Structures are given as structure tokens and as C-alpha cells.
Amino acid sequence: MSASADPAAPVPVLALGDVLLVSLQGELHDGMAEQLQQDITLRVAGSGVTGVVIDISGVDMVDSFLGRVLAEIASSARLLAARTVLAGMRPAVAITLVELGLTLPGLRTALDTERALELLGHPAGGGRT
């Protein structure tokens, strides 16, 4: 299984078979978040992927704009027959999302990327021992 990234994207979007893996690190400015939404939607539409994993373990803060963008990514992906899983949410981020009243419809969550891939039916690196 080969992984490929889009070098023009401000946030790398890796293709792992029929799943896109996006790993957010640090602060994501509004323009970058909008570009990411476009990139993911175009990749889902053009490649026929069935799942999108967005790893936010490297994100310290999610504001209402980024929360809305994540929900819109999931909504767009769902319309294109792909499921989205948000992985690696920190407790402080979860608390902030609740305080902001953001429910993130259409987004499933997982503790980490490995579990997110399992939710999409793609075991990550075989079984645990």
C-alpha cells in the first residue's frame, strides 16, 4: 500500500489505499482551513476514497470556525459516499467544542489514528499483541 501526498496542499493529505489521512499540527489559520476543506473535497470526489481520517492530536485549540470547517468536511465527504473520523482529540479541545455548542454532525471520533482506521474497516499495522 503506497502513501502519496499532494505537495501543493498547505496541510498534507495522504492517500492510504481508499482512505485519506490528514494530520493537523499547530494552529490552522482560517485560510488554511478553507483550503484544506477544498483539497479534501476535491480528493474525495476525484479518487473515490471511502474514508477520511483527520488527526487533530497536534492541535492545541479548536475555535468555532475550525469546528465548522471540520463539520463541513464531514458533510461534503458524506455526500460523496465517504465517512469521516476525527482522531486524537485532546480533552481541552473536547471541552472547548462543548462550551462553544459545536456538535460536529457527521463526524465520528476515535482516540487515535489506529482506532480511526479500524472504524473505517482498515486495520492499521495488523493486530495488537
SVG drawing of the C-alpha trace seen along z (x, -y; Angstrom):
<svg xmlns="http://www.w3.org/2000/svg" viewBox="-25 -33 30 44">
<polyline fill="none" stroke="black" stroke-width="0.4" points="0.0,0.0 1.6,-3.3 1.1,-6.7 1.1,-9.8 0.8,-13.4 -0.4,-16.5 2.7,-18.7 0.7,-21.9 -1.6,-21.5 -0.7,-23.6 -1.7,-20.6 -0.5,-17.2 -3.4,-14.9 -2.0,-11.4 -3.8,-8.6 -3.6,-5.2 -5.4,-2.9 -9.0,-4.2 -8.6,-6.4 -7.3,-9.9 -5.2,-10.7 -4.9,-14.4 -2.7,-15.3 -3.3,-18.8 -0.4,-20.3 -0.2,-23.6 -2.5,-26.5 -4.6,-26.3 -5.4,-29.7 -8.8,-30.4 -7.5,-30.5 -5.6,-27.2 -8.7,-25.6 -10.8,-26.7 -8.1,-25.4 -8.0,-22.1 -11.7,-21.7 -11.4,-22.3 -8.5,-19.9 -10.2,-17.1 -13.5,-17.5 -11.7,-17.5 -9.6,-14.5 -12.7,-12.5 -14.6,-13.4 -11.7,-12.7 -10.3,-9.5 -13.3,-7.6 -11.9,-7.2 -14.4,-5.7 -13.0,-7.3 -11.2,-10.4 -9.3,-10.4 -8.5,-13.8 -5.9,-13.6 -6.1,-16.6 -3.7,-15.3 -1.3,-18.1 -3.9,-20.8 -4.0,-22.7 -7.1,-24.8 -10.2,-24.5 -12.2,-27.6 -15.8,-27.8 -14.6,-28.5 -12.3,-25.4 -15.1,-23.3 -17.5,-24.4 -14.9,-23.6 -14.4,-20.1 -18.2,-19.5 -18.4,-20.8 -15.6,-18.5 -17.5,-15.5 -20.8,-16.7 -19.1,-17.1 -17.4,-13.7 -20.7,-12.0 -22.4,-13.5 -19.6,-11.9 -20.0,-8.5 -17.1,-8.7 -17.1,-8.6 -15.0,-10.9 -13.4,-10.1 -11.8,-12.7 -8.9,-11.2 -6.7,-12.3 -8.9,-15.0 -7.4,-16.3 -9.6,-16.7 -9.2,-20.6 -10.3,-20.6 -13.4,-18.5 -14.3,-20.8 -13.9,-23.8 -16.1,-22.3 -18.8,-21.6 -18.5,-25.1 -18.9,-26.5 -22.0,-24.3 -20.4,-22.6 -21.8,-19.1 -19.8,-18.3 -22.6,-16.3 -21.4,-13.6 -18.1,-13.2 -17.2,-10.1 -14.4,-10.2 -11.6,-7.9 -8.9,-8.1 -6.1,-7.8 -5.4,-7.3 -5.1,-3.5 -8.6,-3.3 -9.9,-5.7 -8.7,-3.4 -10.3,-0.4 -13.6,-2.3 -13.4,-2.7 -12.6,1.1 -8.9,0.7 -6.7,2.4 -3.6,0.2 -0.5,2.4 -2.0,5.7 -3.2,6.9 -2.0,6.0 0.0,8.3"/>
</svg>
